[in-house]
Amino acid sequence: MSKLYGWYSAKEAAHWTKLDKYEYASFNTDCFEQKIADQAPVIYTTPDGTEICVTEVTTTPEMKVDMFGDFVFLGEVVKFVRSLG
């Protein structure tokens, strides 16, 4: 199994938190509530069991595209706990 790495972007978290049904409907009319929940910040555990909030999870420790310009690398994550959406 590949290692997973967590990242956090305050701009991304704010984007998905503030996005309302009218904004989402303007670019996708399919089930906006589920999409917003899928993109909301989530809680993962680190290898030592600490719960951390992440907005992206990757399979490499490099961020290939930083769409929001403020991603912070949080390190390895091992288990999804819950969504905040």
N, C-alpha and C positions, 0 to 999 in steps of 0.2 A: 504494500500500500504506500502511495506517495505521501510525503509530508505535506502539510498545509501551513500556510503563512497568513497571518492576519494583518490588516491595514485599517487605518481610521482616517476619514476625511470629515472634518466638521462641516464643510460646504456641502458634501454629499448627504450627510445626515440631515442638514437643514432643508436641502432640496426635497427629499422624499417626505419629510415631516410636514412641510408647507404645501406640497402639491395637493390641490383639491380636484374634485371630479371634473370640473370644467376644464382645467388645464390639461389633465390627463386625457380627457375625451378629445381634445384638439389634436392629439397625435396617435391615439389608439382607443377605440371604443370598446374593446374587449375586456370586460371584467376589471375595471380600474382599481377596485378595492383590493382584489387579490394581488395585482401587480405592485401596488404600493406596499402591501404587507410583505411581499417577496423581496422588495428592495430596501426595506427599513433596516436600520442597524440591528445587529444580532449579537447575542452573547455566546462566546465560545470559551472553553477552558484551555489553559496553557498546560504544558507537560507537568507542571507542579500542582495543578488543580485550581489555580487562580482563575476566576471568571473575568473576562475582559469584553468590552464592547468593540465590535468591528463593523466596518461598512463594506469591506471587500475581503475575500479569501482567495488566495492564489496557490498554485502548486510549485511556484518558484519564489525565492526571496528577492526577486526583482520585479518592480512594477513596470510593465511594458508600456502602458498608456495611463497618464495621470490627467484624466479629464477635468478634474476640479482644481488641480494645482496645489493641493495642500495635504496629500497623503503622507501619513506617518507610519513607518514600519513598526509593528508591534511584536514580531517574532513568531515562533511556531505556535500553532493552535492544534488541539487534538480532538475536541468533541464539541459539536453543536449543542447548545443548551436550550435557547429559546429566542424567539424573535421579539423585538420591541415594537413591531408594527401592529 
